[in-house]
Amino acid sequence: MGDQENHVRSILSSKKRPPPAIDPLQLPASKTRVPFGDLTNSPNIALNQSSDLNKENTFMKTNNKKKQKKFACESSLYKHLHALEMDVNRRPLPNYMDKVQKDISKSMREVLVDWLVEVAEEYKLVSDTIYLAVSYVDRFLSIHDINRSKLQLLGVSAMLIASKYEEIAPPNVEDFCYITDNSYTVDEVKDMEKEIQSVPNFEMGNPTAKNFLRIFTKAAQENFKGSKLQLEFMASYLLELSLLDIVCMQFLPSVAAASALFLSRFTLDSQTRPWNLALQCHTGYKPSDLKDCVLVMHGLQWNIKGSSLQAVPIKYSKTKFTCVSSLTSPDIPASYFEPVYE
């Protein structure tokens, strides 16, 4: 089995890559400021201050209303997505590898997902495309027993469908054939695309952990002392790592997203309790609800450094992601999973 898995890994890792596109630079618009000497000691200054104060109060009231309205919209969106994720027909079987598959293994799936992350980076695809593609793969494998020779075909076909749903300018079928070193024909990819979409209750827009992370992140950044941008990148990194591990399939996407934020806050500030009432209210999860998922992600965060699956760590080792994959965290105190009261 080891030789067979190494063969699958060597096939996936040796594919051709197109040169990455270069985005044009946008220079920020220059700003002007009033010289200090132009500020006069006018008798109307008190009136101007009063007028400015009224304007500021009006602005703050308007801004607060906008925040409340936005929170209400996010809350409604969360309720809708949560209702969808609770539908068992929309989720893969957590134990499909033991119950359904006979010729592929967990490690082969890991190699495939790692390669799909690499492909998404080469084609500059948004991360949502990766989550959807992996979701399609797992849904298909929950029903159909396939030969390992078709695993990569399943992966690129799933990525093709996901990119059509998420991308503004998705790669075409020929691009995905090329990325496999033309191991599959255009017709084979199209046929597999049809097979994936024939899965019972198939939905292109199933809720993913990335959807929930986007909703939860603002609340997690609210009272965070460190870099809010780094917190966002760390959570994205941990969540993408979780795609590699089939064990994480047992957790709801919303639980995975909340757990990634829990571990991110702890990684960046281990001296402060990572969960609070605001996050509990916003996500609907207590620390104890997240414990199992957080511990699995914590193990991934440590063990990935000695793994051959490096697409996600390499991606998040870049400066644009503030090199979050280079960070690890100590053991999590058991008290951090106890109920929060303030």
C-alpha positions as CSV (number, residue, x, y, z in Angstrom):
1,M,0.0,0.0,0.0
2,G,2.9,2.4,0.8
3,D,4.3,2.0,-2.7
4,Q,0.9,2.6,-4.2
5,E,0.3,5.8,-2.2
6,N,3.8,7.1,-3.1
7,H,2.9,6.4,-6.8
8,V,-0.3,8.5,-6.4
9,R,1.7,11.3,-4.6
10,S,4.4,11.3,-7.4
11,I,1.8,11.6,-10.1
12,L,0.0,14.5,-8.5
13,S,3.2,16.4,-7.5
14,S,4.8,16.2,-11.0
15,K,2.1,18.0,-13.0
16,K,2.9,21.0,-15.2
17,R,2.1,24.4,-13.9
18,P,1.3,27.5,-16.0
19,P,3.1,30.8,-15.1
20,P,1.3,32.8,-12.5
21,A,-0.5,36.0,-13.6
22,I,0.9,39.3,-12.4
23,D,-1.6,41.7,-11.0
24,P,-1.2,45.4,-11.9
25,L,-0.1,47.7,-9.0
26,Q,-2.5,50.4,-7.9
27,L,-1.0,53.4,-6.5
28,P,-2.9,55.1,-3.6
29,A,-4.4,58.5,-4.3
30,S,-2.4,61.4,-2.7
31,K,-4.1,63.3,0.1
32,T,-3.9,67.0,0.9
33,R,-3.9,68.6,4.4
34,V,-4.5,72.1,5.6
35,P,-1.2,73.9,6.6
36,F,-0.9,74.6,10.3
37,G,-0.6,78.3,9.6
38,D,-4.0,78.4,8.0
39,L,-5.8,77.6,11.2
40,T,-6.9,81.0,12.6
41,N,-8.1,82.0,16.0
42,S,-11.5,83.1,14.6
43,P,-14.4,84.3,16.9
44,N,-16.6,81.8,15.1
45,I,-14.5,78.9,16.3
46,A,-16.9,78.0,19.1
47,L,-19.8,77.9,16.5
48,N,-17.7,75.8,14.2
49,Q,-16.8,73.4,17.1
50,S,-20.5,73.0,18.0
51,S,-21.4,72.4,14.3
52,D,-18.6,69.8,14.1
53,L,-19.8,68.1,17.3
54,N,-23.3,67.8,15.9
55,K,-21.9,66.4,12.7
56,E,-19.8,63.9,14.6
57,N,-22.8,62.8,16.7
58,T,-24.9,62.4,13.6
59,F,-22.1,60.4,12.0
60,M,-21.8,58.1,15.0
61,K,-25.6,57.5,15.2
62,T,-25.7,56.7,11.5
63,N,-22.6,54.5,11.8
64,N,-24.1,52.6,14.8
65,K,-27.3,52.0,12.8
66,K,-25.3,50.7,9.9
67,K,-23.5,48.3,12.3
68,Q,-26.8,47.1,13.8
69,K,-28.3,46.6,10.4
70,K,-25.2,44.7,9.2
71,F,-25.2,42.5,12.3
72,A,-28.9,41.7,11.7
73,C,-28.1,40.8,8.1
74,E,-25.2,38.6,9.2
75,S,-27.4,37.0,11.9
76,S,-30.1,36.2,9.3
77,L,-27.4,34.8,6.9
78,Y,-25.9,32.7,9.7
79,K,-29.3,31.2,10.6
80,H,-30.0,30.4,6.9
81,L,-26.6,28.7,6.4
82,H,-26.8,26.9,9.7
83,A,-30.2,25.5,8.7
84,L,-28.6,24.2,5.5
85,E,-25.5,22.7,7.2
86,M,-27.8,20.7,9.6
87,D,-29.3,18.9,6.6
88,V,-27.5,15.5,6.6
89,N,-28.2,15.1,2.9
90,R,-25.9,18.0,2.1
91,R,-23.0,16.6,4.1
92,P,-20.6,13.7,3.3
93,L,-20.4,10.5,5.4
94,P,-17.6,11.0,8.0
95,N,-16.8,7.3,7.7
96,Y,-17.1,6.8,3.9
97,M,-13.5,5.7,3.6
98,D,-14.2,2.6,5.7
99,K,-17.8,2.0,4.6
100,V,-17.7,2.8,0.8
101,Q,-14.2,3.0,-0.6
102,K,-12.1,-0.1,-1.3
103,D,-9.2,1.1,-3.5
104,I,-8.3,4.5,-2.0
105,S,-7.1,5.4,1.4
106,K,-7.1,8.5,3.8
107,S,-3.6,9.3,2.8
108,M,-4.5,9.3,-0.9
109,R,-7.2,11.8,-0.1
110,E,-4.7,13.9,1.8
111,V,-2.4,14.0,-1.2
112,L,-5.3,14.9,-3.5
113,V,-6.5,17.8,-1.3
114,D,-2.9,19.1,-0.9
115,W,-2.5,19.0,-4.7
116,L,-5.8,20.8,-5.2
117,V,-4.6,23.7,-2.9
118,E,-1.5,23.9,-5.0
119,V,-3.5,24.0,-8.2
120,A,-5.7,26.7,-6.8
121,E,-2.6,28.8,-6.0
122,E,-1.2,28.4,-9.5
123,Y,-4.5,29.5,-11.1
124,K,-5.0,32.3,-8.5
125,L,-8.4,30.8,-7.5
126,V,-10.2,32.2,-4.4
127,S,-10.1,30.0,-1.3
128,D,-13.9,29.4,-1.4
129,T,-13.3,27.4,-4.6
130,I,-11.1,25.0,-2.7
131,Y,-13.6,24.4,0.1
132,L,-16.4,23.7,-2.4
133,A,-14.2,21.4,-4.5
134,V,-13.2,19.3,-1.5
135,S,-16.9,19.2,-0.4
136,Y,-17.9,17.9,-3.9
137,V,-15.1,15.2,-3.7
138,D,-16.2,14.0,-0.3
139,R,-19.9,14.0,-1.2
140,F,-19.1,11.9,-4.3
141,L,-16.8,9.5,-2.5
142,S,-19.6,9.0,0.2
143,I,-21.7,7.3,-2.5
144,H,-19.4,6.0,-5.3
145,D,-16.6,3.5,-4.9
146,I,-13.9,4.6,-7.3
147,N,-10.5,3.3,-8.5
148,R,-7.4,5.2,-7.4
149,S,-6.6,5.9,-11.1
150,K,-9.8,8.1,-11.2
151,L,-9.1,10.0,-8.0
152,Q,-7.2,12.9,-9.7
153,L,-9.9,13.1,-12.4
154,L,-12.5,13.4,-9.6
155,G,-10.4,16.2,-8.0
156,V,-10.0,18.4,-11.1
157,S,-13.6,17.9,-12.2
158,A,-14.8,19.0,-8.7
159,M,-12.5,22.0,-9.0
160,L,-13.9,22.8,-12.4
161,I,-17.5,22.9,-11.0
162,A,-16.5,24.9,-8.0
163,S,-14.6,27.5,-10.1
164,K,-17.6,27.9,-12.3
165,Y,-19.6,28.8,-9.2
166,E,-17.1,31.0,-7.4
167,E,-14.7,32.5,-9.9
168,I,-15.4,35.6,-12.1
169,A,-13.2,34.1,-14.9
170,P,-12.8,30.4,-14.2
171,P,-10.3,28.2,-16.0
172,N,-11.7,26.2,-18.8
173,V,-11.8,22.4,-19.2
174,E,-8.5,22.4,-21.2
175,D,-6.7,24.2,-18.4
176,F,-7.7,21.4,-16.0
177,C,-6.6,18.8,-18.5
178,Y,-3.3,20.5,-18.8
179,I,-2.7,20.7,-15.1
180,T,-2.9,16.9,-15.0
181,D,-0.3,16.7,-17.7
182,N,-3.1,15.7,-20.1
183,S,-3.6,12.4,-18.2
184,Y,-7.3,12.8,-18.9
185,T,-9.2,14.0,-22.0
186,V,-11.7,16.9,-22.2
187,D,-14.5,14.3,-22.6
188,E,-13.4,12.4,-19.5
189,V,-13.4,15.5,-17.4
190,K,-16.8,16.5,-18.7
191,D,-18.2,13.1,-18.1
192,M,-16.9,13.1,-14.5
193,E,-18.4,16.6,-14.1
194,K,-21.8,15.2,-15.0
195,E,-21.3,12.3,-12.6
196,I,-20.6,14.6,-9.7
197,Q,-23.6,16.7,-10.4
198,S,-25.8,13.5,-10.5
199,V,-25.1,12.9,-6.8
200,P,-28.5,12.9,-5.0
201,N,-29.4,16.3,-3.5
202,F,-26.3,17.8,-5.2
203,E,-26.1,21.6,-4.6
204,M,-23.3,23.8,-6.1
205,G,-23.6,26.3,-3.2
206,N,-23.5,24.2,-0.1
207,P,-22.4,26.1,3.0
208,T,-18.7,25.6,3.8
209,A,-16.6,26.5,6.8
210,K,-15.2,29.5,4.9
211,N,-18.7,31.0,4.7
212,F,-19.0,30.8,8.5
213,L,-15.5,32.0,9.1
214,R,-16.3,35.2,7.2
215,I,-19.4,35.8,9.4
216,F,-17.6,35.1,12.7
217,T,-14.3,36.9,12.1
218,K,-15.6,40.4,12.8
219,A,-16.8,39.4,16.2
220,A,-13.5,37.6,17.0
221,Q,-11.5,40.8,16.0
222,E,-13.7,43.1,18.1
223,N,-11.8,43.0,21.4
224,F,-8.6,41.3,20.2
225,K,-5.4,43.0,21.4
226,G,-3.1,41.8,18.6
227,S,-3.1,42.3,14.8
228,K,-6.6,41.8,13.5
229,L,-5.3,41.0,10.1
230,Q,-3.0,38.3,11.4
231,L,-5.9,36.8,13.3
232,E,-7.9,36.6,10.1
233,F,-5.0,34.9,8.2
234,M,-4.3,32.5,11.1
235,A,-7.9,31.3,11.2
236,S,-7.9,30.9,7.4
237,Y,-4.7,28.9,7.6
238,L,-6.0,26.5,10.3
239,L,-9.2,26.1,8.5
240,E,-7.5,25.1,5.3
241,L,-5.3,22.7,7.2
242,S,-8.5,21.0,8.5
243,L,-9.5,20.2,4.9
244,L,-6.6,17.7,4.8
245,D,-7.7,15.7,7.7
246,I,-10.8,13.5,7.1
247,V,-11.4,13.4,10.9
248,C,-12.6,17.1,10.6
249,M,-15.4,15.9,8.4
250,Q,-17.3,14.9,11.5
251,F,-17.6,18.5,12.6
252,L,-20.2,21.0,11.2
253,P,-18.7,23.7,9.0
254,S,-19.8,26.3,11.6
255,V,-18.0,24.4,14.4
256,A,-14.8,24.2,12.3
257,A,-14.9,27.9,11.6
258,A,-15.5,28.8,15.3
259,S,-12.8,26.4,16.4
260,A,-10.3,27.9,14.0
261,L,-10.9,31.4,15.5
262,F,-10.7,29.9,19.0
263,L,-7.2,28.4,18.2
264,S,-6.1,31.5,16.3
265,R,-6.8,33.8,19.2
266,F,-5.0,31.4,21.5
267,T,-2.0,31.1,19.2
268,L,-1.5,34.8,18.9
269,D,-2.3,35.6,22.6
270,S,-2.0,32.5,24.8
271,Q,-2.2,34.5,28.0
272,T,-5.8,35.6,27.3
273,R,-8.8,33.4,27.4
274,P,-9.7,33.0,23.7
275,W,-13.5,32.7,24.0
276,N,-15.9,35.2,25.6
277,L,-19.6,35.8,25.9
278,A,-19.7,38.0,22.8
279,L,-18.2,35.2,20.6
280,Q,-20.5,32.7,22.3
281,C,-23.5,34.8,21.5
282,H,-22.4,35.5,18.0
283,T,-21.5,31.9,17.0
284,G,-24.0,30.0,19.3
285,Y,-21.2,27.8,20.6
286,K,-19.8,27.4,24.1
287,P,-16.1,26.6,24.5
288,S,-17.0,23.0,25.5
289,D,-18.8,22.6,22.1
290,L,-15.6,23.4,20.3
291,K,-13.1,21.4,22.4
292,D,-12.9,18.3,20.2
293,C,-12.5,20.3,17.0
294,V,-10.0,22.7,18.5
295,L,-7.8,19.8,19.8
296,V,-7.8,18.2,16.3
297,M,-6.7,21.5,14.7
298,H,-4.1,22.0,17.4
299,G,-2.6,18.6,16.5
300,L,-2.7,19.5,12.8
301,Q,-0.9,22.8,13.6
302,W,2.0,20.9,15.2
303,N,2.2,17.8,13.1
304,I,2.0,19.5,9.7
305,K,5.7,20.6,10.1
306,G,6.9,17.1,9.8
307,S,4.5,16.1,7.0
308,S,5.1,15.9,3.3
309,L,1.8,17.8,2.7
310,Q,3.2,21.3,2.5
311,A,0.9,23.2,0.0
312,V,-1.1,24.9,2.8
313,P,1.9,25.8,5.0
314,I,3.9,27.1,2.0
315,K,0.9,29.2,0.9
316,Y,0.6,30.8,4.4
317,S,4.3,31.3,4.9
318,K,4.2,34.2,2.5
319,T,4.6,37.8,3.7
320,K,1.1,38.7,2.3
321,F,-0.3,36.3,4.9
322,T,2.0,37.6,7.6
323,C,3.8,34.2,7.7
324,V,1.2,32.7,10.0
325,S,2.2,29.1,9.2
326,S,5.5,29.6,11.0
327,L,3.6,30.1,14.3
328,T,2.6,27.4,16.7
329,S,0.9,27.4,20.1
330,P,1.5,25.8,23.5
331,D,-0.8,23.2,25.1
332,I,-4.2,24.7,25.7
333,P,-5.2,25.0,29.4
334,A,-8.3,22.9,30.2
335,S,-9.8,25.9,31.9
336,Y,-10.1,27.7,28.5
337,F,-12.9,25.2,27.7
338,E,-14.9,25.9,30.8
339,P,-18.1,28.0,30.6
340,V,-17.6,31.8,30.2
341,Y,-19.6,34.3,32.2
342,E,-18.2,37.6,31.1
